[in-house]
Each structure stands twice: as C-alpha cells, then as structure tokens.
C-alpha cells in the first residue's frame, strides 16, 4: 500500500523541476554557450565508481530481507527481457537505412544494456516521494546488463567477414567496471553486518543524491557539447531514440505489474527496459565490434534517449504503473 500527500500528476510534474533534471539542463545550456562546466575526467571516473558501488551496496543490504522465492520470478523475467530488447531494437532499426548491420547491432547493444544514472534518478524520484521499491531492484539492473550486451553484439557480428573475439568481449562484459562494481557492491552489502553497513551508510547512501547531481551536470554538458552529432545521425534514428524506449518502457511497466511487482517496482522495471547504456556498452562494443560507428550509438543513447527518460520517461512510466495497479 502507498499513499500520496499530493496528486500523482503533481509528483510527476515535480520531476521537471527536481535538482537533478535542472542540473542536467544547466550543463546542457552551459555547453551550448561554450562555457566549460564539465567535471574533470578523474572526478568523473570517481563519480561513476561511487554510484556503481554505492547502488550495489545499498541493494545488497536490502537483499537481506528478501527471500529467494520473492526474487526468482523478477530475476528470470528481467533476464528474458534483457535478451529480447536488443532483438527488438535491432529489428526496429531496419527502417534507418543508413545504418549497416554492424551499426544496428552496436546500437541494439546500447539499448539492451542499462543506464545506471537513469536507474538512480528513477530510484531517487520514487524514494523522495515515499513510494515503495523492492529491495532487489539493483540486482535486476545487473541481471539485465549482461544478456543485453551479448545479444546486441552477436546481432552486430552477423556482418559477413566480421569475427568477434568472444573471449575478450565476455571478459569486458562480465569483468568490466559496471557489472563488477555492481555485483561487488551487492555481494558486500548482502554479507556484511548491519553494524558495518551503518558505518559506511552516511557516505554511500547519505551523499548519493548530491553526487548524482554532479554526474547529471556532467552528462548535461556532454549532451550539449555533442548536440551537433545528434543532428548528424538523422531524423529516423532520433525518432527511434525517442519512441523505442517509450514503447519498451511502458511494456516493461506492464510486465512488472503482471509478475506482481509494486507500483515503484514496476516503474523501475520500465525504466530499466527503456534506458540505454553509455558506460558499459561503449566499452564492450569497442572491443567486440571495432569497426562499428561508436559515435552514432553513443550519441543516440546519451544525447536523445537519456534526457528523454530523465525529463519525461520516468514520470510517464510511474503514471502507467499507477494506472495499471488500479485495473
């Protein structure tokens, strides 16, 4: 059961003036007027490590109160969704005739993978409005990451004459920073004592919202700085980057409701399905498909889909989840 002190539309609209969204917009505008407000590379790497490990740690601690039976169905569902989304993305990209098979596979891998920052922003939106989210949500983030990357890369490798070094690719997927830090955080959070967790909680949980804002400021700058690249990809790909995540996100919300997730949990599953990677996927695709157009995939993800989900998608998925819960 969940309650709201204001209407759910007010909660959704409040996302537009949240600090995170405004910081992203500020970074975007600053880049367009040629003001360098980006976070230094070393700080950016620290923030990404902090968010990955912190989200995993918090989720691992929450897993203490979750039984295997509770997480089994959502986990299996998430893995299946992670494998299907890149296939659907790959097929949808057929209408973008300028893309090669390899480029379609590279983009599909980005959309099959997940966005930690979109997930974090959705989690913050829900938690700040006292909307319950299942404790195993970060585990679903990790589970969707792996099949999405592998299937997308496989589809891209179907170009004649293309050979994927699967040993190196799987190493990057499974042992890359994103999966390893998330899994490591989950494991440490799950096996550590409550006393140990409480000692580090002020840093990894208490400061998470503030550091996430800095990360969003940097991403806003990157989106603004590379805005011209977004326009170069062409209108068909921009249409895909807007409507594909919306459709898949709504489907993910409905799937969450069908397997018994809460309104908050269904929203999170929808966000995971709709999000596109710009950390793990570029690294894995560069290893597996070095001849793919990395700029097109990255700019579609971070320049179009990410801001769309951050500003519009999250409230929409929440409203759909709320509506479906009343049926």
C-alpha positions as a printed NumPy array, in Angstrom:
array([[  0.   ,   0.   ,   0.   ],
       [  1.248,   3.5  ,  -0.801],
       [ -0.158,   6.959,  -0.194],
       [  0.369,  10.393,  -1.698],
       [  0.026,  13.756,   0.015],
       [ -0.472,  15.37 ,  -3.387],
       [ -1.83 ,  14.07 ,  -6.674],
       [  0.335,  11.687,  -8.636],
       [  0.363,  14.169, -11.518],
       [  1.915,  16.708,  -9.172],
       [  4.571,  14.159,  -8.277],
       [  5.263,  13.514, -11.941],
       [  5.437,  17.208, -12.795],
       [  7.727,  17.846,  -9.831],
       [ 10.344,  15.776, -11.648],
       [ 10.674,  18.582, -14.191],
       [ 11.933,  20.97 , -11.51 ],
       [ 13.96 ,  18.469,  -9.493],
       [ 17.57 ,  19.383,  -8.802],
       [ 18.881,  16.519, -10.963],
       [ 16.867,  17.473, -14.053],
       [ 17.694,  21.154, -13.636],
       [ 21.403,  20.339, -13.22 ],
       [ 21.312,  18.33 , -16.452],
       [ 19.586,  21.232, -18.245],
       [ 22.104,  23.694, -16.807],
       [ 25.016,  21.581, -18.049],
       [ 23.418,  21.343, -21.494],
       [ 22.883,  25.103, -21.751],
       [ 26.39 ,  25.834, -20.457],
       [ 27.868,  23.646, -23.178],
       [ 25.803,  25.327, -25.886],
       [ 27.072,  28.774, -24.831],
       [ 30.635,  27.415, -24.777],
       [ 31.124,  27.563, -21.007],
       [ 33.199,  24.652, -19.714],
       [ 31.397,  23.351, -16.601],
       [ 32.231,  19.694, -17.174],
       [ 33.567,  17.594, -14.344],
       [ 37.311,  16.787, -14.665],
       [ 37.963,  13.281, -16.014],
       [ 39.37 ,  11.983, -12.729],
       [ 36.316,  13.237, -10.823],
       [ 34.017,  11.753, -13.469],
       [ 35.662,   8.347, -13.017],
       [ 35.329,   8.666,  -9.237],
       [ 31.632,   9.537,  -9.522],
       [ 30.923,   6.574, -11.796],
       [ 32.704,   4.182,  -9.418],
       [ 30.936,   5.723,  -6.424],
       [ 27.472,   5.403,  -7.995],
       [ 28.021,   1.852,  -9.224],
       [ 29.381,   0.561,  -5.931],
       [ 27.023,   2.631,  -3.773],
       [ 23.873,   1.477,  -5.59 ],
       [ 25.113,  -2.121,  -5.388],
       [ 25.936,  -1.812,  -1.687],
       [ 22.539,  -0.35 ,  -0.848],
       [ 20.781,  -3.012,  -2.895],
       [ 22.841,  -5.81 ,  -1.333],
       [ 21.892,  -4.63 ,   2.146],
       [ 18.223,  -4.627,   1.122],
       [ 18.576,  -8.213,  -0.137],
       [ 18.965,  -9.376,   3.474],
       [ 15.2  ,  -9.107,   3.892],
       [ 14.324, -10.708,   0.529],
       [ 13.687, -14.44 ,   0.112],
       [ 14.801, -16.465,  -2.9  ],
       [ 11.181, -17.056,  -3.871],
       [ 10.498, -13.313,  -3.956],
       [ 13.324, -12.526,  -6.36 ],
       [ 13.203, -15.632,  -8.595],
       [ 10.363, -14.594, -10.933],
       [ 11.516, -10.95 , -11.316],
       [ 15.082, -12.138, -11.959],
       [ 14.102, -14.628, -14.68 ],
       [ 11.745, -12.084, -16.24 ],
       [ 14.49 ,  -9.451, -16.284],
       [ 16.998, -11.78 , -17.94 ],
       [ 14.487, -12.711, -20.658],
       [ 13.626,  -9.028, -21.203],
       [ 17.333,  -8.193, -21.387],
       [ 17.766, -10.729, -24.183],
       [ 14.659,  -9.663, -26.127],
       [ 15.123,  -5.875, -26.056],
       [ 18.245,  -5.795, -28.279],
       [ 16.492,  -8.078, -30.772],
       [ 13.513,  -5.709, -30.92 ],
       [ 15.841,  -2.712, -31.202],
       [ 17.814,  -4.381, -33.996],
       [ 14.635,  -5.154, -35.949],
       [ 13.217,  -1.66 , -35.362],
       [ 16.402,  -0.079, -36.732],
       [ 15.81 ,  -1.627, -40.143],
       [ 13.922,   1.49 , -41.183],
       [ 17.074,   3.563, -40.599],
       [ 18.525,   2.606, -43.958],
       [ 21.781,   4.497, -43.487],
       [ 22.873,   2.062, -40.758],
       [ 24.87 ,  -1.065, -41.505],
       [ 24.138,  -4.404, -39.856],
       [ 27.1  ,  -3.846, -37.546],
       [ 25.919,  -0.371, -36.534],
       [ 22.426,  -1.685, -35.86 ],
       [ 23.894,  -4.355, -33.614],
       [ 26.054,  -1.799, -31.801],
       [ 23.047,   0.434, -31.138],
       [ 20.972,  -2.601, -30.092],
       [ 23.664,  -3.485, -27.531],
       [ 23.429,   0.032, -26.083],
       [ 19.638,  -0.237, -25.766],
       [ 19.752,  -3.808, -24.495],
       [ 22.125,  -2.697, -21.76 ],
       [ 21.019,  -0.405, -18.934],
       [ 21.74 ,   3.099, -17.653],
       [ 22.844,   3.312, -14.026],
       [ 22.204,   7.06 , -13.877],
       [ 18.664,   6.764, -15.286],
       [ 18.033,   3.986, -12.757],
       [ 19.473,   6.127,  -9.938],
       [ 17.38 ,   9.146, -10.947],
       [ 14.221,   7.   , -11.022],
       [ 15.053,   5.497,  -7.637],
       [ 15.615,   8.976,  -6.189],
       [ 12.328,  10.208,  -7.687],
       [ 10.395,   7.327,  -6.122],
       [ 12.13 ,   7.314,  -2.749],
       [ 11.869,  11.088,  -2.324],
       [  8.103,  10.723,  -2.718],
       [  7.882,   7.765,  -0.284],
       [  6.967,   5.259,  -2.99 ],
       [  7.968,   1.704,  -2.109],
       [ 10.51 ,  -0.074,  -4.319],
       [ 11.533,  -3.712,  -3.848],
       [ 14.965,  -4.106,  -2.3  ],
       [ 16.199,  -6.34 ,  -5.106],
       [ 15.871,  -3.602,  -7.767],
       [ 19.67 ,  -3.088,  -8.107],
       [ 20.064,  -6.825,  -8.711],
       [ 17.69 ,  -6.515, -11.679],
       [ 19.894,  -3.736, -13.049],
       [ 22.877,  -6.083, -13.032],
       [ 20.944,  -9.036, -14.483],
       [ 19.63 ,  -7.07 , -17.475],
       [ 23.054,  -5.642, -18.322],
       [ 24.718,  -8.902, -19.377],
       [ 22.267, -10.524, -21.869],
       [ 21.534,  -7.155, -23.471],
       [ 25.178,  -6.602, -24.36 ],
       [ 25.848, -10.16 , -25.527],
       [ 22.779, -10.422, -27.78 ],
       [ 23.333,  -6.969, -29.307],
       [ 26.973,  -7.748, -30.092],
       [ 26.006, -11.108, -31.605],
       [ 23.492,  -9.415, -33.91 ],
       [ 26.102,  -6.877, -34.997],
       [ 28.639,  -9.62 , -35.694],
       [ 26.412, -11.163, -38.382],
       [ 28.018,  -8.847, -40.949],
       [ 29.902, -11.057, -43.461],
       [ 33.608, -11.152, -42.689],
       [ 33.166,  -9.949, -39.107],
       [ 34.818, -12.027, -36.403],
       [ 34.174, -11.274, -32.754],
       [ 36.814, -12.159, -30.19 ],
       [ 34.303, -13.589, -27.741],
       [ 36.84 , -14.343, -25.028],
       [ 37.845, -10.671, -24.855],
       [ 34.259,  -9.499, -25.272],
       [ 32.881, -11.673, -22.475],
       [ 35.755, -10.576, -20.265],
       [ 34.818,  -6.941, -20.866],
       [ 31.111,  -7.641, -20.286],
       [ 31.499,  -9.759, -17.149],
       [ 34.603,  -8.174, -15.644],
       [ 34.121,  -4.614, -16.85 ],
       [ 33.673,  -1.811, -14.345],
       [ 29.876,  -1.657, -14.489],
       [ 28.982,  -5.294, -13.79 ],
       [ 31.882,  -5.962, -11.438],
       [ 31.269,  -2.921,  -9.221],
       [ 27.522,  -3.518,  -9.1  ],
       [ 27.957,  -7.209,  -8.3  ],
       [ 30.721,  -6.479,  -5.802],
       [ 28.569,  -3.906,  -4.034],
       [ 25.599,  -6.29 ,  -3.971],
       [ 27.722,  -9.085,  -2.501],
       [ 29.385,  -6.912,   0.144],
       [ 26.08 ,  -5.326,   1.132],
       [ 24.421,  -8.735,   1.43 ],
       [ 27.081, -10.438,   3.572],
       [ 28.271,  -7.515,   5.719],
       [ 26.869,  -6.96 ,   9.201],
       [ 24.265,  -4.306,   9.886],
       [ 26.775,  -2.517,  12.109],
       [ 29.362,  -2.423,   9.324],
       [ 26.819,  -1.154,   6.819],
       [ 25.644,   1.597,   9.156],
       [ 29.202,   2.903,   9.48 ],
       [ 29.587,   3.481,   5.734],
       [ 25.944,   4.345,   5.035],
       [ 26.387,   8.12 ,   5.611],
       [ 28.905,   8.199,   2.75 ],
       [ 27.475,   5.688,   0.265],
       [ 23.786,   6.423,   0.883],
       [ 23.618,   9.856,   2.508],
       [ 25.735,  11.591,  -0.143],
       [ 24.443,   9.639,  -3.142],
       [ 21.798,  12.175,  -4.173],
       [ 24.259,  15.074,  -4.156],
       [ 26.956,  13.27 ,  -6.11 ],
       [ 24.351,  12.056,  -8.598],
       [ 23.517,  15.713,  -9.313],
       [ 27.169,  16.398, -10.185],
       [ 27.135,  13.392, -12.519],
       [ 23.965,  14.7  , -14.196],
       [ 25.574,  18.119, -14.614],
       [ 28.472,  16.465, -16.443],
       [ 26.148,  14.39 , -18.632],
       [ 24.167,  17.52 , -19.491],
       [ 27.402,  19.169, -20.611],
       [ 28.321,  16.156, -22.766],
       [ 24.861,  16.115, -24.372],
       [ 25.043,  19.847, -25.104],
       [ 28.624,  19.712, -26.377],
       [ 27.814,  16.856, -28.775],
       [ 24.38 ,  18.115, -29.793],
       [ 25.548,  18.661, -33.359],
       [ 26.45 ,  14.963, -33.555],
       [ 22.888,  14.084, -32.572],
       [ 21.554,  16.07 , -35.505],
       [ 24.012,  14.361, -37.844],
       [ 22.6  ,  10.902, -37.122],
       [ 19.428,  11.875, -38.969],
       [ 15.76 ,  12.156, -38.1  ],
       [ 14.926,   8.424, -38.4  ],
       [ 17.422,   7.483, -35.674],
       [ 16.213,  10.35 , -33.464],
       [ 12.658,   9.06 , -33.872],
       [ 13.875,   5.604, -32.836],
       [ 15.763,   7.027, -29.823],
       [ 12.567,   8.719, -28.608],
       [  9.804,   6.227, -29.345],
       [ 11.547,   2.873, -28.903],
       [ 12.387,   3.452, -25.221],
       [  8.909,   4.851, -24.574],
       [  7.204,   1.769, -26.026],
       [  9.602,  -0.69 , -24.402],
       [  9.404,   1.195, -21.095],
       [  5.616,   1.012, -20.99 ],
       [  5.817,  -2.694, -21.871],
       [  8.311,  -3.18 , -19.029],
       [  5.942,  -1.48 , -16.584],
       [  3.096,  -3.759, -17.688],
       [  5.389,  -6.775, -17.329],
       [  6.304,  -5.689, -13.81 ],
       [  2.654,  -5.423, -12.845],
       [  1.921,  -8.836, -14.383],
       [  4.554, -10.56 , -12.208],
       [  3.342,  -8.859,  -9.048],
       [  5.799,  -6.   ,  -8.563],
       [  4.679,  -2.905,  -6.667],
       [  3.964,   0.389,  -8.421],
       [  7.508,   1.502,  -7.622],
       [  8.994,  -1.826,  -8.697],
       [  7.051,  -1.807, -11.965],
       [  8.251,   1.737, -12.631],
       [ 11.843,   0.671, -12.075],
       [ 11.5  ,  -2.324, -14.412],
       [ 10.043,   0.004, -17.044],
       [ 12.98 ,   2.394, -16.584],
       [ 15.478,  -0.465, -16.928],
       [ 13.809,  -1.645, -20.141],
       [ 13.711,   1.895, -21.556],
       [ 17.197,   3.038, -20.603],
       [ 20.251,   2.864, -22.841],
       [ 23.845,   2.432, -21.724],
       [ 26.646,   4.951, -22.226],
       [ 29.21 ,   3.419, -19.847],
       [ 29.296,  -0.372, -20.181],
       [ 28.061,  -0.704, -23.767],
       [ 30.597,   1.617, -25.455],
       [ 33.469,  -0.273, -23.802],
       [ 32.142,  -3.721, -24.752],
       [ 31.166,  -2.721, -28.306],
       [ 34.578,  -1.15 , -28.92 ],
       [ 36.225,  -4.474, -28.064],
       [ 33.788,  -6.688, -29.976],
       [ 32.864,  -4.505, -32.972],
       [ 35.768,  -2.08 , -33.519],
       [ 34.535,  -1.133, -37.   ],
       [ 31.099,  -0.037, -35.786],
       [ 30.272,   3.678, -35.685],
       [ 30.669,   4.207, -31.948],
       [ 29.699,   7.886, -32.085],
       [ 26.257,   7.214, -33.554],
       [ 25.377,   4.64 , -30.875],
       [ 26.683,   6.768, -28.015],
       [ 25.031,   9.992, -29.147],
       [ 21.703,   8.249, -29.697],
       [ 21.921,   6.921, -26.144],
       [ 23.229,   9.918, -24.204],
       [ 22.083,  12.723, -26.496],
       [ 18.464,  11.701, -27.094],
       [ 17.253,   8.758, -25.014],
       [ 18.86 ,   9.706, -21.706],
       [ 17.421,  13.258, -21.469],
       [ 14.058,  11.982, -22.719],
       [ 13.886,   9.367, -19.966],
       [ 15.217,  11.741, -17.326],
       [ 12.707,  14.511, -18.014],
       [  9.653,  12.756, -19.475],
       [ 10.078,   8.985, -19.335],
       [ 10.354,   8.444, -15.576],
       [  7.108,  10.293, -14.727],
       [  5.301,   8.577, -17.627],
       [  6.369,   5.093, -16.519],
       [  5.271,   5.91 , -12.981],
       [  1.861,   7.104, -14.163],
       [  1.388,   3.973, -16.278],
       [  2.364,   1.776, -13.318],
       [ -0.067,   3.609, -11.06 ],
       [ -2.86 ,   3.314, -13.622],
       [ -2.296,  -0.399, -14.191],
       [ -2.346,  -1.038, -10.436],
       [ -5.964,   0.178, -10.322],
       [ -7.198,  -2.215, -13.009]])
